[in-house]
Amino acid sequence: MLEGKVAVVTGAAGGIGAASARRLSSEGASVVVVDLDQDGAEKVAAELPGPAVAVGADVSREEDVERYTRVAVEHFGRLDLHHLNAGITGPFAELPDLSVTEFDHVMGVNLRGPFLGVRAAFRRFQAQGGGGAIVITASIASLRGSHDLLAYQTSKHGVLGLMRRGDVRRADGRAGQRRGPRSGADGVVHRGAGRVGRRQRHGSARHDGSVAPHGNPGRDRVRRGLPAQCRCRVRARRGGVGGRRFGDRQHGPPVGRRGRVGHHGRRSARKGERMSTPRIGVIGLGNMGGRITRRIVESGQPVTGYDPVPGRAEEAGATAAASVAELTRAADHLLLSLPDSTVIEKVVLGEDGVLANSRDGQIVVDLSTAAPSSTVKLHEAFAARGVEFVDAGISGGAAAADKGTLTLMVGGSADALTHLEKTLEPFSATVFAMGGSGAGHTTKVLNNFLNAVSLAATAETLVAGKKAGLDMHRLLEVFNASTGVNFATLNRFPHIVDGDYLEGGLTSTLMMKDVVLYVNRLRELGVPTLNSAGPMASFALAQSLGYADQISNRVVDAIGDAAGGVRLHDEEAR
């Protein structure tokens, strides 16, 4: 996969750097193994399956950086991939006793080193007349008490680039030797955790993320969770909507509305009446949107859909609309199932988009995983046009969507939720009314973060257990009978320890995006994010080691790679 490519990996005598070197070499790259520990670098280089050379160098020294770059060119003719893994080794004191000299060393390696490496890499890429990929990771491996540096730890594995499949791009942003099929392909340098990995296409696989108790991460066969609540029961916080069952029509009388003639000679839903047969439209017919559409169609309700990928509407059983504008004008209930807030805002606020074509009395439902602050902004824009905007985070994954048992967490007016009964019923088992605009998406972000924490933490503990010689099945039995029990120990890892990763669920890139959404939301709320460092480091590590677009369960392999190639299962079971 990386045949003919040349990679330099610094800090590669152990840990993340050594794992990266092994992964790159196994995929065909020639590797320059760089570390301050010359003997350690030579040992790693000797163990790699492909061509490799070891260089002893201090990455915080300009002359050493120039030297290892020169060695790469002299031995292999070029440089394509540069993993700047800046780490600290040495018997440092605990943080309260850290000397100024030691602190300067820490900063020199973790800040000066990456700068010198990036500069050297870009100079080399320009000299070659082509592009390359850059990854930066940083750590303080041997600083005792480093757990005190939570704010620093949060970004210590921030990935600025992603080395994968040899896709490269010129340093000036123009296409280089090879390009992926679309923008955002692996190999493009990404900046910080706020935009990690590739952006999904409009309507493509995205945040079906954290799985509901009755759902399953990628497979419809795990039944260890709690049973589903009574179908379509609406639950609410105190003072909100409660005690309403979609199934048995136990609703209060609808709020009065007067009707008027809407587009296409149809009357829009106004106060005082309910649409008996609302016209339903769906924008975004990918992994989740397509499944939701199919459930609605199978319930006997016709759906008109739009997706930029030709044929998706027909595959979901919907009638294809020619444009977002056409679909918006034709729908009474318009559902959005899109990758993120950037795409949502483009579809809604863009020229001839949803907002421009919306009308008084219409209901727009955002089923995406989105930034709550963006949701509130869109709610205000729609309200000015008399449109109800409802944010409805979903949980349960593809399997629950197929069965019609998704959990919905909804923000918006009680009246809008009442009118959405028939539209939501085919694909949801439980609907929680959480409050006003943004409450649904906030709840979704909080839930997804807990999902990320439990998955990453369980992965780490099982890798440690494996390396300690413990039986994986017995260790899981202990967890599940003790206080460490969580969704990952119950439903994910009983399969993973046998080599079944439950493929098809949320990717590591999207899991990282969920964590970033959580961090941003807590920043807006003024709440410290003391526990975000672990999952952020774990899923960034998975991205940097080539698992970005694989199911997030593969984070356990990334941690295993950094621990020396540990797998929870026997290789023949993989």
ABEGO torsion letter per residue (X at the ends): XABGBBBBBBGAABEAAAAAAAAAAAAGBBBBBBBABAAAAAAAAAABABBBBBBBBBAABAAAAAAAAAAAAAAAGBBABBBBBBBBBEBBBBAAABBAAAAAAAAAAAAAAAAAAAAAAAAAAAAAGBBBBBBBBBBBAABBGAAABAAAAAAAABBABBBBGGBBBBAAGBBBABBBABBGBBGBBBBEAABBEBBBBBGBBBBABBBBAABBBGBBABAABBBBBBBGBBBBBBGBBBGBBAAAGBBBBBBBBBBBBBBGGBBBBBBGBBBABBBBBBBGABAAAAAAAAAAAAAGBBBBBBBABBGAAAAAGBBBBABAAAAAAABABBBBBBABAAAAAAAAABBGBAAAABBBGBBBBBABBBBAAAAAAAAAAAAAAGBBBBBBBBBGEAAAAAAGABBBBBBEBAAAAAAAAAAAAAABABBBBAEBBGAAAAAAAAAAAAAAAAAAAAAAAAAAAAAAGBBAAAAAAAAAABAABBAAAAAAAAAAAAGBAGBGBBBAAAAAAAAAAAAAAAAAAGBBBAAAAAAAAAAAAAAAAGAAABBAAAAAAAAAAAAGGBBABBAAAX
